[in-house]
Amino acid sequence: MTTFSNHKIVCLAGGVGGAKLADGLAQIVPPENLTIIVNTGDDFAHMGLTICPDLDTVLYRLAGVANEETGWGRAGESWRVMAEVGRLGGPDWFRLGDLDLATHLTRTHLLRQGESLTAVTRHLCQKFHVQTAVLPMSNQPAPTMIESHGRIYPFQEWFVRKRWQPPVSHIILPDDVRVPAAVSLALERAHIIVIAPSNPFVSIDPILNVYPIREMVMDVPRAVVAVSPIVGGTAVKGPAAKMMREMGLAVSPTAVAQHYGSLLDGFIYDQQDKGQVDSAAMPTLCTDTMMYNQEDRRQLAQTVLAFAARLA
Ligand code: FO1
């Protein structure tokens, strides 16, 4: 087994698929060589708290405390506070478990003391004994908005409250968000960049849209590879397939590869779609990309890095 101890690896991640591949990478790459850059476009202020769903999904997964059923939130969670919020007529559509609330309270407290989101995330990683660098894509708020039938929804209103049902006509990303120093440094040093099998439109594009992350990824002289989140004509989890249909795109790994376009040096897609991606356009690898357990995650990370290293 290759350990990739000589490569600096950066993974762009958001959501459950991103967290799973990040976990696979963390199993085989020494922490000093691995950085996970995480989408914060889903972040929002809720009941006075700063909620960072994708950062926490990655954090809990790497810490081994993720809820296996939902993919987000904590394992062994209890819901006493939410039940009482509901009884009191408070907003209980976005479910915050008791253990998870401790994370949001601590984060909000530290942010209000003037710490950056990067510093707060580092603090939380230390407390959860996560050694891999987990970095928010920005320290500034960078909210993703969803436009549907001329109406604009803040991301979590659309995703959770409306159960991603309003058809997507347009995704609105802020255009004035800048990269934190730690993210710049990781991208400058990267030998390999892995775009996780996250939603390309609402997990990865918000990261690439932070100036100048897209330009820095383009400039990486070595390999940039992406893993398709579309398998067998649907999304492994979440709204990616529905969004693609609504935006007039084919629901296929090819459409994902085309979406990333010249950013990529290589593309990995699932064996269920064997032969569907034109390998003349760019180097491709067709393999088992499904991650049901820790061993699957490690195996996929190993396959992805071996492929990227051959391209680099
Ligand atoms: N997703 C849901 O579908 N319903 C919820 O009530 C919910 C609560 C929640 C709380 C904390 C957290 O970190 C994530 C949470 N998520 C919930 C998931 C999250 O909103 C989405 O999975 C991501 O934003 C999409 O990547």
Residues whose N, C-alpha, C, O or C-beta is under 5 A from the ligand:
A	BS01	FO1	G15 D42 C52 P53 D56 W72 G73 W93 F94 R95 L96 V160
